[in-house]
Amino acid sequence: MKLLFIGDIVGRPGRDLLRKHLKALTATYAVDLVIANGENAAGGAGITRDNAVEILGAGVDVITTGNHVWDKREALEFIATEPRLVRPANYPPGTPGLGSHVALSRSGVRVGVVNVMGRVFLHAIDDPFRAADREIARVKAAGAQVVFVDMHAETTSEKVALGWYLDGQVAAVVGTHTHVQTADERILPGGTACLTDVGMTGPHDGVIGMDKTAVLARFLTGLPARFEPASGDFRLHGVTVTTDPASGRATAIERVALTDTELQALTDAASAAVAAR
C-alpha cells in the first residue's frame, strides 16, 4: 500500500495545483491514500472552511496542520465538525478538534494519521513525544493497521529525534513547517520511513511561499509588513511511503518534487490514456 503526503499547501497557487493535478498524480504513483498539510492554505496563513472543502474535494483524504491552524478564527468552530482536518495532538486539553484520524484507504487498509508539533522555537505547548504515544495508541485501538505521523517543527533535531523515538511503532514520521524539502529520506532499522521536511506546495519564486518584496522590506527595515503568496514557479513537494499493512512498517520512501509543467504533463498523459480507451 502506498501513501502520498503533500507538503505545506501555500495559498491559492498551492490549492490550484491540487485541484488541477492531484487526480493524475495519484494515478501515476498508484497511491492508496493522500495526506496533505493545509495550515497555510488561506493566503499563506491558516485554513478556512472553504479551503478545507476544496482540498478534500481535490482528492486529499486527511489534512494535517501546525502552528498556523488558528490563524483564521473560523477554524476554531469548523474543525470540531470535520474529523478529516486534524491539529497538533499536543495542544492542551480543551482545544477544539482532534490530533489524529483513522481513514480508510482505497485498498481497504485503515490508516491512522497523527499530527504533533515541536516546541523548539515554536509555541510552548505539551510534549509532542508523549502526545504521539497517546495518539498512536488511540488510532491503533480504533483499528489502524498503518500509522503515519506529521511532525510539524522548526528544528531538524526535534524531527529526527521523533523518528528515532517512534522507530518500529509507525510506518512513517515526516517533517513539515520549514517549506524547504530535505534530501535525507531513509527507512530506520525498525521499519519507520523518515524525511526531515517534505517541503511546500505552491509558489517558489518568493521566500518560503511569500512574495519576496514584502519579506525583504521586513528584513531590511524591521517594520511590520503584510505578506501575500508569491506568484510564480509553482511546484508540488511531497513524499510517497510504501507500507506493508501486515507489519505496519515501511518498505520504501520516495521524495516527490514536480514543477507545474511536469504536473501538467502527467495530467495530459492521464487524459490521453482515458481518451484512448
N, C-alpha and C positions, 0 to 999 in steps of 0.2 A: 504494500500500500504506500502511496506517495502523497506527501503533504506539501503544499506550497505556502510559504509565508512571504507576504509582501511588506517591504519596509515602509516606514512612515509616509503616509499619503499627505502631500502638501497642497492644500487649496484646490481650486477648480482644475488646474492643469493635471494634478495627480488623479483626481476623480475622473477626468475625461479619459486618461489613459486606460483606466479600468473599464469604463463604460464601452470604449471602442474595441479594446483588445483582450480583455480577460478571458472571454469565451475561447478564442483561438489559442491563447497561451495555455489554458488548462488542457485543451485537447492535444496540443503539441507535446506537452510534458506528461500526458496521461495522469493528471492529478485527480486524486480522490477527495480531497478536502482543501479549501482555501481559507487561510487566516490572514488578516491584514491589520497593521497598526494604523488607527484612524484619528489619533489625538490632534493632528494638525490639519484635518480635512477642511475646517471652516476658515478659509483665508489665511491658513498657516498657524492658527492658534485655536484649539478647541474643536468641538464637533457639535453640530445641531441635529435635530431630529431628521430634517430633510437630508442632511449629509449621510446619516446612518442608513436611511431608506434607500438612497441612491447607491451606496456602496454594497449593501446587501443585495439590491436588485441587479447589480452588475455581476454577481456570482460569488461574492465573498460569503463564507459560512459563519465566521466568527470575527468580531472586531475587538482588538485589544487597544489599550490607551496608555496613559502615563501621567506626567505632572501637569499637562495642559488639559486634562479631561474636564475640568470645571470652568474653563475659560469662557464658555458660553453657558449662562446661568440655566438655560432650559435643560441642559444635560442633567441637572440635579433632579428633575422630575421624570424625564422620559427614560432614563437609564433603569429605573425601577420597573418599567413595563416591557423592556426589551432585553431578555436574557442573553441574546447573542452579542450584546455590547457589554464588555467587561472592563472593570477598572482595577488598578493595582490592589491585590488582596491585602496588602499590609497597611491600607488606610485604617484608622481606628474603628472599633465597633460603633455602629450607628450611622456610618457613612452610607449614602444611598448606593444601590447596585451590589453586584457580586464580583468576586475576584477570580471566578472560574466558570466554565460552562462545558457541558458534555454535548458534543454534536455527533450526528450520525453521518458517516462518510458515504460516498456514492457506492462503495464496495460493501457497505453494511457493517463496517467496524465503528465502534463507539470511541470517539477521540475526546479526551479531556484537555481543554485549553486553559492554562493557568497564567495569570498576569501578576507580576510583582514589580516593585520599583526600588531602586537603590537609594541609599541615604547619603552617600558621599557627594558633596556639593549640590545636593537636592534637599527637598523638604525633610525635616527630621521626623519621619513617621515611624511606624512599628518595624520590627526586624523582618526583612524580606526572606531570610533563610528559614525561620520558624513558620512564617506565613506560608511559604512554599510547601513545607512539610504538611501543614494543615490542609491546604487546598488539594494537594496530591492525594492525600488520604480520602478527602471528600469525593473527588471525581472517580477514584477507583471504587469507592463504596457504591457509587452511582452506576457502575458498570463499565467505566472507561478501560479499554484494552491497551490504548496507546495514550501517552501524556506528552503534551508539548508546552514548553514554558517560554513566555516572552519576558525577559529581564530588561526593564526599561531603566537604564542607568547611565550616569555620566562617565564613570571611570572603567577602563579596561580591567583593572584588577578585580573590581567587585563582580563584574560579569563573568570573568574567567573563574573566580572563586566559587560562584554559584554552580557553574558547570561541574566542577570537581566535586562539590558537595552533593550534587544530585546524580552523579555518575552511577549508572546501573538502575536508577529508580525511574527515569523518564527517557523518552525517545530523543528529546532534543531540548537544549537550552540555547536560545539565540538572543542577542542583544539588540536593543533599539535605543533611540534618543539622539545620537550624535549626528545622524544623517550622512555619515561617511562610511561606505562599505569597506570592511576589512577583508583581508585575504588569508585568514587563519582558520578556515574551515577544517574540521577534523572530527573523528569519532574517538572518544576516550576509551580506555581499556574496558570499562564496564558496559559499553554499548550506547553511550549517550552522545549524540551529534551536537557539536558546538560551533558557533560563529560569534565573534565578539560584537560585531554590528552589521546588521543586514543592509543598512543604507537607507535611501529615501526614494520615493516615487513622486516625480513632479519636475519642476524646472531646475536645471543645474547650471544656469548661467548667472547665478547670483551667489549669495552667501548662505549655505545650507538651506536653500529654497527661497530665501527672501531677496527682494530687489537690492542690488549692491549699492545703489546711490544712497539710500537711507541708512544702510548699515555703515557705510564708510563715514557718513556725516556723524553718526553716533560715536564712532571710534575717534574721529578727529576732533570733535568739539566737546564730547561728554554730555551733550544736551539730549533731552528726550527726542525721539523720532518715531513716526508711525511707520511700521513695517508692512509691506504688501508682498505677496508672492512675486517672484521673478517671472519672466515672460518667454523664455526660450530654452533650447537644449533639453527637451523633455525626455526623461529616462525612467524606466521602471527597474527598481532594485528589489531582489528577493532571494529566497533560498528554497531549494527543494530538499526534503528529507524522506528517504525511502525507509520504511519500517517493516518489521516482522510482527504482526499482531499477536502471534503465539507467545513471543517473549517480551513484547513491548519495547524492543530495542531497535536502534537504527542500524541499517546495513549500508547506507550511502548518504552522502550530503553533497550538494552541488550549488554553487552560487549562480544567481541569475542577474545579469546586468544588460539590459536591452535599450537601445535608443528608440525614439518614436518611429524612425524609418524601419528599423528591424522589426518592431512590433507590427507595423503596417504590412510588412512582407508576410509575416505569419498569418495575419488576418486575411490578406488577399489569397494566400495559398489555401487556407481553410475554406474560403468562399468558392474558390475554383474547384476544390475537391467535391464540395456539395453539388455544384452545378454539373459536374461530370457524371454524377450517379444516375 
